[in-house]
Amino acid sequence: MTRDEALALDAADPLAALREQFALPPGVIYLDGNSLGVLPKTAAARMQQVVQAEWGTGLIRSWNSAGWMDLPQRIGDKIARLVGAGAGQLVVADSTSVNLFKVLSAALTLAAADHTAAAPQRKVILSERSNFPTDLYIAQALCRERGFELQLARADDLPALLNEATAVLLLTHVNYRTGSLHDMATLNRAAHAAGALTVWDLAHSAGALPVDLLGADADFAVGCGYKYLNGGPGAPAFVWAHPRHVDRFWQPLAGWIGHAAPFEFDPGYRPAAGIARYLCGTPAVLSLAALECGVDTVLAAEPLGGMPALRAKSLALTRLFAAQVQAGCPELTLASPADDTLRGSQVCFSHPDIGYAVMQALIARGVIGDFRAGDKSHPAGAVDILRFGFTPLYVRYVDAFDAAEHLRQVLHSGEWQRPEFHQRQAIT
């Protein structure tokens, strides 16, 4: 492809106007929305309104007058439209890690409750070896607490390992390192056929590609608010439980907001009905206000085709970038699936030695991606990764073309050899 052809694709793009929702810095090609989304233009004014009018003037009255108490459910209903959940089934609260602890605890309790004398007790959480580490850490902690075992395997081996000992299949829908996309519906069927429950982390798929939790018959899901949902650094996460499970268990973090009647101040806990019982502490109003602005930027695509249209553009962008890099940078190895059906909204390349320095040189040029080091203790994760996320709301075809050209120039000029690009920073 030529640059003029990329510009022509942008001129014909029916989603092009969505980019105007964002305060993108001039001269920056931002390919890290899979780690932190871009600031919506509406967010600053909304935050000012909450701080100055609702908090500053309304004070505590704003819990009622400004609807602060309803934010977890209201924003939850908006996110539900993006992930195939029903109204009233999803709430926004806490962090992804905390929500994962809640639903994984629930799943383990349900697995134990469904145990019968005719079947051995299920004591295994099965997950992918390259799953996001915090998900594995939460699982490890619960295994120690409950006497379970965490079994890790390659993605291709997971279906064959589901058996009568498996309590829960715990997976991230899109792998954070490679962008590999799991077939949620197929794995749910396989898990259920083995008698296991499923817990899905949607951190790298919610807002980036179509998700159908109910249609795929998932059991539990959590997700992140600050990546493709553009909610800002540290934005609250979300939690969902299938209606068939939601009232069967008290989630372990039984806080006052999850009480059936929070303002009765009863010393005895009674869980709220439905997904509201997965709330815990006081809603983070400032963060929720910013998150709602971010979610609205994704919902703005609904009149233009919604998530299917965003997915089509995402795949076109990732195909373009991958093809240009493979043509111009033979020293890099594609680490993401080439098959569209197996890839999320990111493209990753690997190099055995110089990945970090190359990414730092790119960032110095204004092309922002990120770097993920390999886990040398496990062959499946030993490769260093250069990650490039493509958020179709604001990334253009010409951005993908220019980013690939910058990468070619960094590699071929030796620019990456400059000493400052080898000094590791805290955030990579």
Number of C-alpha atoms within 10 A of each C-alpha: 9 10 15 11 13 19 16 13 15 17 12 9 13 14 20 17 11 17 16 13 20 19 13 16 11 7 9 13 23 26 25 21 26 26 21 21 24 26 21 23 16 17 21 13 11 16 19 14 14 21 16 13 14 20 18 13 12 16 13 13 13 17 16 11 12 16 13 21 17 13 21 23 20 19 21 26 19 20 28 24 20 24 23 15 23 18 15 16 19 30 28 32 26 22 19 26 17 17 27 26 22 22 26 27 22 21 26 23 17 18 19 14 11 13 13 9 6 6 10 10 17 21 20 22 28 24 23 20 17 22 22 17 11 12 20 20 13 17 23 17 14 19 18 11 9 13 10 19 19 19 16 17 15 12 16 10 11 18 16 8 16 23 16 16 19 24 30 27 26 24 26 26 25 28 25 23 25 25 25 26 21 19 13 22 16 12 20 22 18 20 23 17 13 17 18 27 25 26 24 24 26 24 28 27 27 25 31 29 25 18 22 17 23 16 11 16 17 23 24 24 28 28 29 29 33 26 28 31 33 31 30 22 17 16 28 24 26 29 30 30 26 20 17 9 15 22 17 13 16 19 24 14 17 18 17 23 20 25 23 17 14 15 9 9 10 12 7 7 16 16 24 19 13 20 22 24 24 33 28 20 14 13 19 17 20 16 17 24 20 27 26 25 25 30 23 19 24 25 19 15 19 15 7 14 14 19 22 16 17 24 20 14 23 26 22 18 26 27 16 18 25 23 16 21 23 16 11 17 18 10 15 17 15 20 20 25 17 15 10 17 12 14 20 28 29 31 28 27 23 23 17 13 10 16 23 23 22 24 26 25 24 24 17 11 16 17 25 21 24 23 22 19 16 18 13 11 8 11 9 13 16 13 21 23 27 25 28 30 30 30 30 29 25 23 22 26 27 22 23 27 24 18 25 23 17 17 20 19 16 20 19 13 9 11 15 22 15 13 9 11 20 17 11 11 8 5 7 12
